[in-house]
Amino acid sequence: MRWSWKMGRFAGINTYVHSTFLLLIAWAAWGAYKGAGTALAVALGVGFLLAVFGSVLLHEFGHALVARRYGINTRRIILSPIGGIAQLEGMPARPSQELAVALAGPAVNFVLAAGLWVFGELSPQPLLYGFAESLMWANLTLAVFNLLPAFPMDGGRALRALLSLRMGDHRATQTAAFVGKSIALVMAVVGFFFNWTLIAVAAFVWYAAGREVAAARDEMRFGLHPQPAPQWRWTRRWSRAASAPMIWRQRNGPEPATRHVVFVTTRY
């Protein structure tokens, strides 16, 4: 990978870190030093940043390992200043399997949050307790926000999978996209008054939902099976103010043999 260094191969998946990730570490260190002016504050600031990105990385491994159970491999996982990227070679065609893959990432964060709560309660050091509590809330926020039924976020994809059990794939996609666009409108209104970054997130959700419907329409028009659909990209954005991830998908061009899905956790 260009401008990326290989961290290793974990669970059979090559994992990389982008060289510009060092800039984010430097930014966290400077912000901590400017706020408290001590080496301990710098260490805690950088350590918390790495711990959050570690949680993001485990979230992506959750998606990847469950997808592998259904015969879908992951090409690579990359950490960058904008977050973590997991490049899956497709998505399961069966709704129940798609549901499992979509919920795997948030499930990892819930498990991490529970473990951090136990660790914090058992820790005799107030400093460790505070660190664990902050990281616990970061994981809970990552999981809960990601479960919003704003297709194509994890929650929206889970909704589409459930709807597919009762109706056709195309109608399920249309319904999930309508829900996603409705939530995007609410995000835009809230963002206008409280956090402008939510407006950008809402725009991406609106755009992605429309692209999802277009892809489903193409599959019906040309009689394509959901698996060999055009190549798509899934992206999860991480809100610095709300500590909240967001997902959208972008069409990258046709690929006749497989659908590539990219999970990205972005921080801005």
C-alpha positions as CSV (number, residue, x, y, z in Angstrom):
1,M,0.0,0.0,0.0
2,R,1.3,3.4,-1.0
3,W,2.4,5.5,2.0
4,S,1.5,2.7,4.4
5,W,3.6,0.5,6.6
6,K,2.6,-3.0,7.4
7,M,1.9,-3.6,11.1
8,G,1.6,-7.3,10.7
9,R,-0.7,-10.1,9.7
10,F,-3.4,-10.8,12.3
11,A,-6.0,-13.6,11.9
12,G,-4.8,-14.0,8.3
13,I,-5.5,-10.4,7.4
14,N,-2.7,-8.0,6.5
15,T,-2.9,-4.8,8.6
16,Y,-1.3,-1.5,7.6
17,V,-0.9,1.9,9.1
18,H,-0.7,5.0,6.9
19,S,2.3,7.1,7.4
20,T,0.3,10.3,7.9
21,F,-1.1,8.7,11.1
22,L,1.9,10.2,12.8
23,L,0.4,13.6,12.1
24,L,-2.6,12.7,14.2
25,I,-0.5,11.4,17.0
26,A,1.5,14.7,16.9
27,W,-1.8,16.7,17.0
28,A,-3.1,14.7,20.0
29,A,0.2,15.2,21.8
30,W,0.2,18.9,21.1
31,G,-3.4,19.4,22.2
32,A,-2.7,17.5,25.5
33,Y,0.4,19.5,26.2
34,K,-1.3,22.8,25.4
35,G,-4.2,21.9,27.7
36,A,-2.2,20.6,30.8
37,G,1.4,21.3,30.0
38,T,2.7,18.0,31.5
39,A,4.3,14.9,30.1
40,L,1.6,12.8,31.8
41,A,-1.1,14.6,30.0
42,V,0.7,14.0,26.7
43,A,1.0,10.3,27.4
44,L,-2.7,10.0,28.4
45,G,-3.8,12.0,25.3
46,V,-1.8,9.9,22.9
47,G,-2.6,6.7,24.7
48,F,-6.3,7.4,24.6
49,L,-6.1,8.2,20.9
50,L,-4.4,4.9,20.2
51,A,-6.9,3.0,22.4
52,V,-9.8,4.5,20.4
53,F,-8.2,3.5,17.2
54,G,-7.5,0.1,18.6
55,S,-11.3,-0.2,19.3
56,V,-12.0,0.9,15.7
57,L,-9.6,-1.7,14.5
58,L,-11.3,-4.5,16.5
59,H,-14.6,-3.3,15.2
60,E,-13.4,-3.8,11.6
61,F,-12.0,-7.2,12.5
62,G,-15.5,-8.1,13.8
63,H,-16.9,-7.4,10.4
64,A,-14.1,-9.2,8.6
65,L,-14.1,-12.4,10.7
66,V,-17.8,-12.9,10.6
67,A,-17.7,-12.3,6.8
68,R,-15.0,-14.9,6.6
69,R,-17.3,-17.4,8.3
70,Y,-19.6,-17.0,5.3
71,G,-16.8,-17.5,2.7
72,I,-16.0,-13.8,2.2
73,N,-12.3,-12.8,2.6
74,T,-10.8,-9.5,3.6
75,R,-8.0,-8.1,1.5
76,R,-6.6,-5.8,4.1
77,I,-7.2,-3.5,7.0
78,I,-5.6,0.0,7.1
79,L,-5.4,2.6,9.9
80,S,-5.0,6.2,8.8
81,P,-5.7,9.6,10.4
82,I,-9.3,9.4,9.1
83,G,-9.8,6.0,10.7
84,G,-9.7,2.3,9.9
85,I,-10.4,0.7,6.5
86,A,-11.4,-3.0,6.1
87,Q,-11.6,-4.1,2.5
88,L,-14.0,-7.0,2.2
89,E,-14.3,-8.9,-1.1
90,G,-18.1,-8.9,-0.9
91,M,-21.2,-9.3,1.2
92,P,-23.3,-12.4,1.8
93,A,-26.3,-12.8,-0.4
94,R,-28.5,-14.3,2.4
95,P,-30.2,-11.7,4.6
96,S,-29.4,-13.5,7.8
97,Q,-25.7,-13.6,7.0
98,E,-25.7,-10.0,6.0
99,L,-27.4,-9.2,9.3
100,A,-24.7,-11.0,11.2
101,V,-21.8,-9.2,9.3
102,A,-23.5,-5.8,9.9
103,L,-24.0,-6.4,13.6
104,A,-20.6,-7.9,14.3
105,G,-18.7,-4.6,14.5
106,P,-21.0,-2.9,17.0
107,A,-21.1,-6.2,19.0
108,V,-17.3,-6.0,19.4
109,N,-17.6,-2.5,20.8
110,F,-20.3,-3.5,23.3
111,V,-18.1,-6.4,24.5
112,L,-15.2,-4.0,24.8
113,A,-17.3,-1.5,26.8
114,A,-18.4,-4.2,29.2
115,G,-14.9,-5.3,29.7
116,L,-13.7,-1.8,30.3
117,W,-16.5,-1.2,32.8
118,V,-15.4,-4.3,34.8
119,F,-11.7,-3.2,34.6
120,G,-12.5,0.3,35.8
121,E,-14.6,-1.0,38.7
122,L,-11.8,-3.3,39.8
123,S,-9.0,-0.8,39.3
124,P,-7.7,0.8,42.5
125,Q,-6.1,3.7,40.6
126,P,-8.4,6.8,39.9
127,L,-6.3,7.5,36.8
128,L,-6.9,4.1,35.3
129,Y,-10.6,4.3,36.3
130,G,-11.0,7.5,34.4
131,F,-9.1,6.2,31.4
132,A,-11.2,3.1,31.2
133,E,-14.5,5.0,31.7
134,S,-13.7,7.4,28.9
135,L,-12.8,4.5,26.6
136,M,-15.9,2.7,27.6
137,W,-18.1,5.6,26.6
138,A,-16.2,6.0,23.3
139,N,-17.0,2.3,22.5
140,L,-20.6,2.7,23.5
141,T,-21.0,5.8,21.4
142,L,-19.3,4.1,18.4
143,A,-21.6,1.1,18.7
144,V,-24.9,2.9,19.4
145,F,-24.5,5.6,16.8
146,N,-23.5,3.0,14.3
147,L,-26.7,1.0,15.0
148,L,-28.9,3.9,13.8
149,P,-31.2,2.5,11.0
150,A,-29.7,5.1,8.6
151,F,-28.9,2.9,5.6
152,P,-26.2,2.1,4.7
153,M,-24.8,2.4,8.2
154,D,-24.5,-0.9,10.1
155,G,-28.0,-0.4,11.6
156,G,-29.4,0.5,8.3
157,R,-27.9,-2.6,6.7
158,A,-29.3,-4.7,9.5
159,L,-32.7,-3.1,8.8
160,R,-32.4,-3.9,5.1
161,A,-31.5,-7.5,5.9
162,L,-34.5,-7.9,8.2
163,L,-36.8,-6.4,5.6
164,S,-35.4,-8.7,2.9
165,L,-36.8,-11.6,4.9
166,R,-40.4,-10.3,4.3
167,M,-40.0,-8.6,0.9
168,G,-37.8,-8.6,-2.1
169,D,-34.2,-7.2,-2.0
170,H,-35.1,-4.2,-4.2
171,R,-38.1,-3.2,-2.1
172,A,-36.1,-3.7,1.1
173,T,-33.4,-1.5,-0.2
174,Q,-35.9,1.2,-1.1
175,T,-37.5,1.1,2.3
176,A,-34.2,1.2,4.2
177,A,-32.9,4.0,2.0
178,F,-36.1,6.0,2.7
179,V,-35.5,5.6,6.4
180,G,-31.8,6.5,6.0
181,K,-32.7,9.7,4.1
182,S,-35.3,10.6,6.8
183,I,-32.7,10.3,9.5
184,A,-30.2,12.3,7.4
185,L,-32.7,15.2,7.3
186,V,-33.0,15.1,11.1
187,M,-29.2,15.0,11.4
188,A,-29.0,18.1,9.1
189,V,-31.5,20.0,11.2
190,V,-29.7,19.1,14.5
191,G,-26.4,19.9,12.9
192,F,-27.5,23.3,11.8
193,F,-28.2,24.3,15.4
194,F,-25.6,22.3,17.4
195,N,-22.9,20.8,15.2
196,W,-22.2,21.7,11.6
197,T,-20.2,18.5,11.1
198,L,-23.5,16.6,11.3
199,I,-24.6,18.4,8.1
200,A,-21.7,16.9,6.2
201,V,-22.6,13.5,7.7
202,A,-26.2,13.9,6.7
203,A,-25.2,14.8,3.1
204,F,-23.1,11.6,2.8
205,V,-25.9,9.4,4.2
206,W,-28.4,11.0,1.7
207,Y,-26.0,10.5,-1.2
208,A,-25.2,6.9,-0.2
209,A,-28.8,5.9,0.3
210,G,-29.6,7.1,-3.2
211,R,-26.6,5.2,-4.7
212,E,-27.9,2.0,-2.9
213,V,-31.3,2.4,-4.6
214,A,-29.6,2.9,-7.9
215,A,-27.5,-0.2,-7.5
216,A,-30.6,-2.3,-6.6
217,R,-32.4,-0.9,-9.6
218,D,-29.5,-1.9,-11.8
219,E,-29.5,-5.4,-10.4
220,M,-33.2,-5.8,-11.2
221,R,-32.9,-4.2,-14.6
222,F,-30.0,-6.4,-15.7
223,G,-30.9,-9.5,-13.7
224,L,-27.8,-9.4,-11.6
225,H,-27.4,-11.5,-8.5
226,P,-26.6,-9.3,-5.4
227,Q,-23.2,-10.8,-5.1
228,P,-21.6,-9.9,-8.4
229,A,-22.8,-6.4,-8.2
230,P,-20.7,-3.3,-9.1
231,Q,-17.9,-2.4,-6.7
232,W,-18.9,-0.4,-3.7
233,R,-17.3,1.4,-0.8
234,W,-18.6,1.5,2.7
235,T,-17.3,4.4,4.9
236,R,-17.8,5.0,8.6
237,R,-17.1,8.6,9.7
238,W,-16.1,9.4,13.3
239,S,-17.4,12.7,14.7
240,R,-14.9,14.4,16.9
241,A,-17.6,16.3,18.7
242,A,-20.1,13.5,19.1
243,S,-17.6,10.6,19.0
244,A,-19.9,9.1,16.5
245,P,-19.2,6.9,13.4
246,M,-21.1,7.3,10.1
247,I,-21.3,5.0,7.1
248,W,-21.9,5.7,3.4
249,R,-21.1,3.8,0.3
250,Q,-19.6,5.1,-3.0
251,R,-19.6,3.4,-6.3
252,N,-16.1,2.8,-7.6
253,G,-16.9,1.1,-10.9
254,P,-18.0,-2.3,-12.2
255,E,-16.3,-5.5,-11.3
256,P,-18.0,-8.5,-12.8
257,A,-16.7,-11.2,-10.4
258,T,-17.2,-9.8,-7.0
259,R,-18.4,-6.9,-4.8
260,H,-15.7,-5.2,-2.8
261,V,-16.9,-3.6,0.4
262,V,-14.6,-1.1,2.3
263,F,-15.4,-0.3,5.9
264,V,-13.8,3.0,7.0
265,T,-13.9,4.6,10.4
266,T,-13.2,8.3,10.0
267,R,-12.3,11.0,12.6
268,Y,-12.9,14.7,11.8
